[in-house]
Amino acid sequence: MGTQQISNAGEGERHRVYMSRLLADLRAVERMLAEGFFETGVRRIGAEQELVLVDDHWDPAPVAVEVLQRIDDPHVTTELARFNLEFNCDPLHFEGKCLSRLEAQLHDLLELVRKACREEGARPLLMGILPTLQLSDLAWNNITPRERYYALNDRLTKLRGGGYELDIKGIDELTVRHETVMLEALNTSFQLHYQVDPETFALSYNVAQAVAGPMIAAAANSPVLFGKRLWHETRIAIFQQAVETRRPDMPHERDTLPRVRFGEQWCESSVMELFRSDVARQRMLFGSEVVEDPFAALDAGRAPKLAAIQTHNSTVYRWNRACYGITEGRPHLRIENRLLGAGPTILDEMANAALWFGLMAGLPSVVPELTDRLDFDDAKGNFVAAAKQGLTAQFTWLDGKVIPARSLLLDELIPIARAGLVDSGVDSEDVEKYLSVMHDRVDRGQTGAQWMLSSVARMRGKGTRAERLCALTAATGGRQDKGHPVHEWELADVCECGDWRPNYLRVGQYMTTNLFTVHEDESLELVASIMDWQQIRHVPVEDSAQRLVGLVSYRRLLRVLADSSHGPLRDMAVRDVMLRDPITGTPSMSTLEAVELMRANGLSCLPIVSDGKLVGIVTEHDFMQIAGQLLEQSLRASEAEASKRAQAGQE
């Protein structure tokens, strides 16, 4: 959120006081632009790295507060969730060895966090979305205990009039509802900053918008969420929906702007267009506690803090965001790229950075008439297509030309980025190092997203879903440690999840979720047919709202068939036979608790519900499989030990 000194913007007089400060800051920016107060002729770059923390079993580790207490470095700070951290790199002049220096600091800060994590039994990972994250990890007790995060949840929830939801369609479909803003914590990003002159801000900002689609296509890294294969860069959909403040009962005829957005049109002349639009169209969530007369500061020749603008700007989430800052006493403008997910390696991130910085430097001179040759809606469409399809997307580019993402990157954009970096005085070895990684990744078609999707396909039918997701995470961690770029990675295999036992601790890790259900007014003959076709012994009964109302078991069906007083199955309704209000479990229930519950009640299956709705089922067969794995592992361990003893005896 940028600044620590905030207060709830509130209503009435309090709100008007904060709004007055915000409007004064806007007028100060107008004066600064008119009087040439901003720094010019200087270009700096920077980066912010978000991390997810995991434990020995590759599950989220909510120890960020404890880790941060072990780190005495202002570069490292908190994020929304207890299992996330962020560190901020120092700004660098865009020249010479700036890229390799940025990479070196990323490695140094990551190692700093890694050492502190070890003392808390955790480790950091660079991943856009952690595959092993579960909805239960987004509970209220995992929000970082900082007032600004509680305030953010309160304000956003009030504005939207209730809870939060995700509805994302990819290869699979996902619909999730949650009560807090913690859905935002699913995302982990790598954000880039690029300082620009006020006079060229509009063109630079438009370039950032134009290349947003190609950048996502080349860098996509988050296709899997809760075991579902969704968009290549699912973070885009998550953030847009999780931080949505428009109420669901808003009349559809009214055009309202989302709080997370790409934009509505090209920037025509000034950064003021963006600042004014955001103040006019987005409700102020917080007010700054910093009291300052920006005009007095300007009269004294000092750069004003503009805390009110920075506070509001930090709660309006454009994918390319205009930022105000002060470096060495001089105010400046910069563009923040919020598109990119964390990882898969620091080297991959630096390849992404080299491409973006190079395009920001090179494209304005190659296509100065950009907005005349590329329709804004096409740029926006490219952005959405890339988020969904990655490198397989088709783009509408200059002069209406339709071109595959890979061809556009390889034939046009990577060469433009190379020239832009060279013309900016960036070291030639740095340019070659990072852009060759980008070129090879695009040429081979293996982004982080494609590696994950191909790995999931390879593991299809092997292990449980929890084991596959654990293997995907563990493989990422292992390959990330080696530092090789993602296009060189071998696909993940289910055996990489390590000890299988942690993947069976909770019912939700292995329950069957692909369910065959019926309604209570269905024919019992249909139930018998489903059991026969699918080779299953239990069919849950639910109502139209997916609430569990009953259960038909194979045994119950046999009793009906054995009773001659009953007529044909086709004449009987499910409600006449089903067990009403069956005993149920929850996804977070421990396996031991589930076994004891089923044994105590003589159950052969346990329907699993969440918020009253059916989400899965666990049967005796599942526990037989677990027992079989346990027996096999125990026997193999015994054989290995016996072999060691025999070998020792021979020696």
ZAMARGU-4260 file (C-alpha; in steps of 0.2 Angstrom, whole numbers, plus 5000, padded with zeros to 4 digits):
<rodrens>
0) 5000/5000/5000 | 5015/5011/4999 | 5013/5022/5015 | 5011/5018/5033 | 5004/5034/5039
5) 4986/5031/5034 | 4968/5032/5042 | 4952/5026/5036 | 4945/5040/5025 | 4928/5039/5033
10) 4913/5050/5029 | 4907/5067/5032 | 4919/5081/5038 | 4934/5069/5040 | 4932/5063/5022
15) 4931/5081/5016 | 4947/5085/5025 | 4957/5071/5017 | 4949/5075/5000 | 4955/5093/5002
20) 4973/5087/5005 | 4972/5076/4989 | 4965/5090/4978 | 4979/5102/4985 | 4992/5089/4980
25) 4984/5088/4963 | 4985/5107/4960 | 5003/5106/4966 | 5007/5093/4953 | 5000/5105/4940
30) 5011/5119/4946 | 5026/5108/4946 | 5023/5103/4928 | 5020/5121/4923 | 5036/5127/4931
35) 5047/5113/4926 | 5050/5107/4944 | 5052/5088/4940 | 5069/5080/4936 | 5072/5078/4918
40) 5086/5070/4908 | 5089/5057/4921 | 5082/5039/4919 | 5082/5026/4933 | 5076/5009/4935
45) 5070/4999/4950 | 5061/4983/4955 | 5050/4976/4969 | 5051/4957/4973 | 5036/4948/4981
50) 5040/4931/4989 | 5029/4916/4995 | 5035/4907/5010 | 5034/4888/5011 | 5037/4874/5024
55) 5046/4858/5023 | 5030/4850/5014 | 5029/4864/5002 | 5014/4871/5010 | 5012/4890/5014
60) 5022/4895/5029 | 5013/4909/5039 | 5029/4915/5047 | 5033/4931/5038 | 5031/4942/5054
65) 5044/4931/5063 | 5056/4931/5048 | 5055/4949/5047 | 5060/4951/5065 | 5076/4942/5061
70) 5080/4954/5047 | 5087/4971/5050 | 5086/4978/5033 | 5074/4992/5027 | 5073/4984/5010
75) 5062/4970/5016 | 5044/4972/5022 | 5028/4964/5024 | 5014/4959/5012 | 4995/4956/5015
80) 4997/4938/5020 | 5008/4930/5034 | 5015/4918/5021 | 5022/4933/5009 | 5036/4945/5010
85) 5042/4959/4999 | 5059/4967/4996 | 5063/4983/4986 | 5078/4986/4976 | 5088/5002/4976
90) 5085/5013/4960 | 5099/5012/4947 | 5104/5024/4933 | 5099/5016/4917 | 5116/5013/4910
95) 5131/5002/4910 | 5130/4987/4921 | 5113/4992/4929 | 5104/4975/4924 | 5118/4964/4932
100) 5118/4975/4947 | 5100/4974/4949 | 5101/4955/4947 | 5115/4955/4960 | 5104/4964/4973
105) 5090/4953/4970 | 5101/4938/4974 | 5108/4946/4989 | 5091/4951/4996 | 5084/4934/4992
110) 5098/4925/5002 | 5095/4937/5016 | 5077/4931/5017 | 5082/4913/5014 | 5094/4913/5029
115) 5081/4921/5041 | 5068/4908/5034 | 5079/4893/5039 | 5078/4898/5057 | 5059/4898/5056
120) 5058/4881/5046 | 5053/4889/5030 | 5060/4894/5013 | 5056/4908/5000 | 5049/4904/4983
125) 5047/4914/4967 | 5030/4909/4961 | 5016/4919/4953 | 5003/4908/4962 | 5009/4894/4974
130) 5000/4878/4968 | 4999/4871/4986 | 4989/4886/4992 | 4972/4881/4998 | 4957/4892/5002
135) 4959/4888/5021 | 4976/4896/5020 | 4967/4913/5016 | 4959/4913/5034 | 4958/4929/5044
140) 4971/4923/5056 | 4984/4923/5041 | 4982/4941/5037 | 4998/4951/5042 | 4994/4960/5059
145) 4996/4977/5052 | 4983/4991/5054 | 4983/4995/5035 | 4979/4977/5030 | 4964/4977/5042
150) 4959/4994/5036 | 4960/4988/5018 | 4949/4973/5021 | 4936/4984/5030 | 4935/4998/5017
155) 4935/4986/5001 | 4922/4975/5009 | 4911/4989/5014 | 4912/4997/4996 | 4907/4980/4987
160) 4894/4977/5000 | 4899/4959/5005 | 4911/4945/5002 | 4923/4942/4988 | 4922/4929/4973
165) 4932/4922/4959 | 4924/4916/4943 | 4938/4911/4931 | 4936/4900/4915 | 4951/4892/4907
170) 4954/4873/4903 | 4945/4870/4919 | 4933/4882/4928 | 4934/4889/4945 | 4921/4898/4956
175) 4926/4903/4974 | 4918/4914/4987 | 4927/4921/5002 | 4924/4933/5016 | 4939/4943/5016
180) 4951/4952/5004 | 4964/4938/5007 | 4960/4931/4990 | 4972/4945/4984 | 4986/4936/4993
185) 4985/4922/4980 | 4996/4933/4969 | 5015/4936/4970 | 5023/4948/4958 | 5039/4955/4951
190) 5036/4974/4948 | 5047/4985/4938 | 5049/5004/4939 | 5055/5016/4924 | 5058/5034/4927
195) 5052/5046/4913 | 5053/5064/4909 | 5036/5074/4911 | 5037/5080/4893 | 5037/5062/4886
200) 5026/5054/4900 | 5011/5051/4888 | 5021/5042/4874 | 5031/5032/4887 | 5015/5027/4896
205) 5006/5022/4880 | 5021/5012/4875 | 5019/5002/4892 | 5001/5000/4888 | 5005/4994/4870
210) 5017/4981/4875 | 5008/4974/4890 | 5000/4960/4880 | 5017/4954/4873 | 5025/4956/4890
215) 5013/4944/4898 | 5014/4932/4884 | 5032/4931/4886 | 5032/4930/4905 | 5016/4921/4910
220) 5020/4910/4925 | 5003/4907/4935 | 4992/4894/4926 | 4987/4883/4941 | 4975/4888/4956
225) 4967/4876/4968 | 4972/4862/4956 | 4963/4870/4941 | 4971/4875/4925 | 4965/4892/4921
230) 4973/4907/4912 | 4992/4907/4908 | 4993/4922/4919 | 4979/4919/4931 | 4985/4933/4942
235) 4977/4945/4931 | 4960/4938/4933 | 4962/4935/4952 | 4967/4953/4955 | 4954/4961/4945
240) 4940/4951/4954 | 4948/4950/4971 | 4950/4969/4973 | 4934/4973/4964 | 4924/4987/4973
245) 4909/4988/4961 | 4894/4981/4970 | 4886/4965/4962 | 4869/4974/4962 | 4875/4988/4952
250) 4863/4991/4937 | 4871/4984/4921 | 4866/4999/4911 | 4878/5010/4921 | 4896/5011/4915
255) 4907/5010/4930 | 4926/5007/4931 | 4934/4993/4941 | 4947/4997/4954 | 4960/4986/4945
260) 4960/4990/4927 | 4970/4991/4911 | 4963/5008/4906 | 4950/5016/4895 | 4960/5026/4882
265) 4977/5032/4877 | 4986/5045/4887 | 4985/5061/4877 | 4997/5073/4885 | 5001/5072/4904
270) 5001/5062/4919 | 4988/5073/4926 | 4975/5064/4915 | 4978/5048/4925 | 4979/5056/4942
275) 4963/5066/4939 | 4953/5051/4932 | 4958/5040/4947 | 4953/5054/4960 | 4936/5057/4950
280) 4932/5039/4947 | 4938/5029/4962 | 4932/5032/4980 | 4946/5037/4992 | 4949/5022/5004
285) 4962/5031/5015 | 4968/5048/5020 | 4986/5052/5023 | 4990/5058/5041 | 5005/5068/5034
290) 5000/5086/5035 | 5009/5097/5023 | 5006/5112/5013 | 5014/5107/4996 | 5014/5125/4990
295) 5024/5131/5004 | 5037/5117/5000 | 5037/5123/4982 | 5039/5141/4987 | 5054/5136/4998
300) 5062/5126/4983 | 5058/5109/4991 | 5050/5094/4983 | 5033/5091/4992 | 5029/5074/4999
305) 5012/5073/4990 | 5007/5060/5003 | 4989/5061/4999 | 4992/5057/4981 | 5003/5043/4985
310) 4991/5036/4997 | 4976/5036/4985 | 4987/5031/4971 | 4992/5015/4980 | 4974/5009/4981
315) 4970/5012/4963 | 4977/4997/4954 | 4981/5001/4936 | 4992/4987/4928 | 5004/5001/4922
320) 5003/5014/4936 | 5010/5032/4936 | 5020/5035/4952 | 5027/5051/4960 | 5043/5050/4970
325) 5058/5059/4976 | 5076/5054/4974 | 5091/5064/4981 | 5079/5078/4984 | 5072/5079/4966
330) 5054/5074/4962 | 5052/5063/4947 | 5038/5053/4938 | 5040/5035/4934 | 5029/5021/4927
335) 5027/5005/4937 | 5024/4989/4928 | 5013/4978/4939 | 5010/4964/4925 | 5023/4951/4929
340) 5022/4936/4941 | 5037/4932/4952 | 5049/4919/4946 | 5052/4906/4939 | 5070/4911/4943
345) 5079/4928/4946 | 5087/4925/4929 | 5070/4924/4921 | 5064/4939/4930 | 5079/4949/4923
350) 5075/4943/4905 | 5058/4950/4908 | 5065/4966/4914 | 5077/4968/4900 | 5063/4966/4887
355) 5052/4979/4896 | 5066/4992/4899 | 5072/4989/4881 | 5055/4992/4874 | 5052/5007/4885
360) 5068/5015/4878 | 5067/5009/4860 | 5049/5008/4854 | 5046/5027/4856 | 5059/5031/4843
365) 5054/5017/4831 | 5035/5020/4832 | 5033/5039/4838 | 5015/5038/4830 | 5011/5023/4840
370) 4993/5029/4845 | 4989/5033/4827 | 4994/5015/4821 | 4987/5004/4836 | 4969/5006/4842
375) 4968/5006/4861 | 4955/4993/4861 | 4967/4981/4851 | 4980/4984/4864 | 4968/4980/4878
380) 4962/4965/4869 | 4980/4959/4867 | 4982/4961/4885 | 4967/4950/4889 | 4972/4937/4876
385) 4990/4935/4882 | 4984/4933/4900 | 4972/4919/4894 | 4983/4910/4881 | 5001/4915/4884
390) 5012/4913/4869 | 4998/4905/4859 | 4989/4921/4858 | 4986/4930/4842 | 4988/4949/4843
395) 4981/4964/4833 | 4997/4975/4830 | 5002/4990/4821 | 4990/4995/4806 | 4978/4981/4811
400) 4991/4967/4807 | 4986/4951/4815 | 5001/4941/4821 | 5005/4927/4833 | 5013/4932/4849
405) 5029/4922/4846 | 5032/4930/4829 | 5029/4947/4836 | 5041/4945/4850 | 5055/4936/4840
410) 5054/4946/4824 | 5050/4963/4830 | 5050/4967/4849 | 5065/4958/4855 | 5076/4966/4842
415) 5068/4983/4846 | 5072/4980/4865 | 5090/4975/4861 | 5093/4992/4851 | 5084/5002/4865
420) 5096/4995/4878 | 5111/4997/4868 | 5106/5015/4863 | 5103/5019/4882 | 5121/5014/4885
425) 5117/4997/4894 | 5132/4986/4894 | 5132/4974/4879 | 5136/4959/4889 | 5121/4962/4900
430) 5110/4965/4885 | 5116/4948/4877 | 5114/4938/4893 | 5096/4943/4897 | 5089/4945/4880
435) 5096/4928/4874 | 5086/4920/4888 | 5071/4929/4883 | 5074/4924/4864 | 5076/4906/4868
440) 5061/4905/4880 | 5050/4912/4867 | 5058/4902/4853 | 5055/4886/4862 | 5038/4891/4868
445) 5042/4886/4886 | 5037/4900/4898 | 5034/4896/4917 | 5015/4894/4913 | 5018/4882/4899
450) 5031/4872/4909 | 5017/4870/4923 | 5004/4865/4911 | 5015/4852/4902 | 5020/4845/4919
455) 5002/4844/4925 | 4998/4834/4909 | 5013/4823/4911 | 5007/4819/4929 | 4989/4815/4924
460) 4983/4800/4932 | 4998/4798/4944 | 4995/4801/4963 | 4982/4812/4971 | 4979/4830/4966
465) 4988/4835/4982 | 5003/4825/4977 | 5004/4832/4959 | 5002/4850/4966 | 5016/4847/4979
470) 5027/4839/4965 | 5024/4855/4954 | 5029/4866/4969 | 5044/4855/4974 | 5051/4854/4956
475) 5049/4873/4955 | 5059/4875/4971 | 5073/4863/4966 | 5075/4870/4948 | 5074/4888/4955
480) 5089/4884/4967 | 5099/4878/4952 | 5096/4895/4943 | 5094/4888/4925 | 5081/4898/4915
485) 5064/4890/4914 | 5065/4885/4895 | 5079/4873/4900 | 5069/4865/4914 | 5064/4846/4913
490) 5045/4843/4917 | 5040/4839/4934 | 5036/4822/4940 | 5025/4816/4954 | 5039/4807/4962
495) 5047/4824/4966 | 5034/4827/4980 | 5045/4818/4992 | 5037/4809/5007 | 5019/4806/5002
500) 5012/4806/5020 | 5010/4825/5021 | 4998/4825/5006 | 4986/4814/5016 | 4985/4824/5032
505) 4969/4833/5028 | 4953/4826/5019 | 4953/4840/5006 | 4970/4834/5000 | 4964/4818/4992
510) 4945/4818/4992 | 4936/4814/4976 | 4929/4830/4969 | 4923/4824/4952 | 4906/4819/4959
515) 4891/4810/4951 | 4875/4816/4960 | 4857/4816/4958 | 4842/4826/4965 | 4829/4817/4976
520) 4815/4817/4963 | 4826/4807/4951 | 4822/4789/4947 | 4831/4776/4957 | 4834/4767/4941
525) 4846/4781/4936 | 4856/4779/4952 | 4858/4760/4949 | 4864/4764/4931 | 4877/4778/4937
530) 4884/4765/4950 | 4885/4752/4936 | 4893/4764/4923 | 4905/4772/4934 | 4909/4758/4946
535) 4905/4768/4961 | 4896/4763/4977 | 4889/4779/4983 | 4879/4793/4975 | 4876/4809/4985
540) 4859/4818/4983 | 4859/4837/4982 | 4847/4851/4979 | 4847/4864/4966 | 4859/4874/4977
545) 4872/4860/4978 | 4867/4857/4996 | 4869/4839/5002 | 4852/4832/5007 | 4854/4813/5006
550) 4865/4798/5001 | 4861/4782/4991 | 4873/4768/4995 | 4876/4752/4985 | 4871/4742/5001
555) 4855/4752/5002 | 4851/4749/4984 | 4853/4730/4986 | 4841/4730/5001 | 4828/4738/4990
560) 4831/4725/4976 | 4830/4711/4989 | 4813/4717/4996 | 4800/4710/4985 | 4787/4722/4991
565) 4795/4736/4981 | 4791/4739/4963 | 4803/4741/4949 | 4817/4754/4952 | 4810/4765/4938
570) 4795/4768/4948 | 4804/4773/4963 | 4811/4790/4968 | 4828/4793/4976 | 4819/4802/4991
575) 4810/4785/4995 | 4827/4776/4998 | 4840/4789/5002 | 4848/4791/5019 | 4843/4809/5024
580) 4855/4821/5033 | 4870/4809/5032 | 4885/4812/5043 | 4898/4823/5034 | 4916/4830/5035
585) 4925/4846/5030 | 4940/4848/5018 | 4950/4854/5033 | 4946/4838/5044 | 4961/4828/5048
590) 4962/4810/5040 | 4963/4803/5058 | 4947/4812/5063 | 4939/4806/5047 | 4944/4788/5050
595) 4938/4788/5068 | 4921/4796/5063 | 4918/4783/5050 | 4923/4769/5061 | 4912/4775/5076
600) 4897/4776/5064 | 4900/4761/5053 | 4901/4772/5038 | 4908/4766/5021 | 4909/4784/5014
605) 4910/4802/5021 | 4903/4816/5010 | 4913/4832/5012 | 4904/4849/5013 | 4910/4867/5014
610) 4898/4881/5019 | 4884/4868/5018 | 4888/4863/5000 | 4894/4846/4994 | 4912/4848/4988
615) 4919/4830/4988 | 4918/4812/4995 | 4930/4800/5004 | 4927/4781/5004 | 4934/4766/5012
620) 4943/4763/4996 | 4953/4779/4998 | 4959/4773/5015 | 4964/4756/5008 | 4975/4765/4995
625) 4983/4775/5009 | 4986/4759/5019 | 4993/4751/5004 | 5006/4765/5001 | 5010/4765/5020
630) 5013/4746/5019 | 5024/4747/5003 | 5034/4761/5010 | 5037/4751/5027 | 5042/4735/5018
635) 5054/4744/5006 | 5062/4753/5021 | 5063/4736/5030 | 5071/4728/5015 | 5083/4742/5013
640) 5088/4741/5031 | 5090/4722/5030 | 5101/4724/5014 | 5112/4736/5024 | 5114/4724/5038
645) 5118/4710/5027 | 5131/4720/5017 | 5139/4726/5034 | 5140/4708/5039 | 5149/4702/5023
650) 5162/4716/5026
</rodrens>
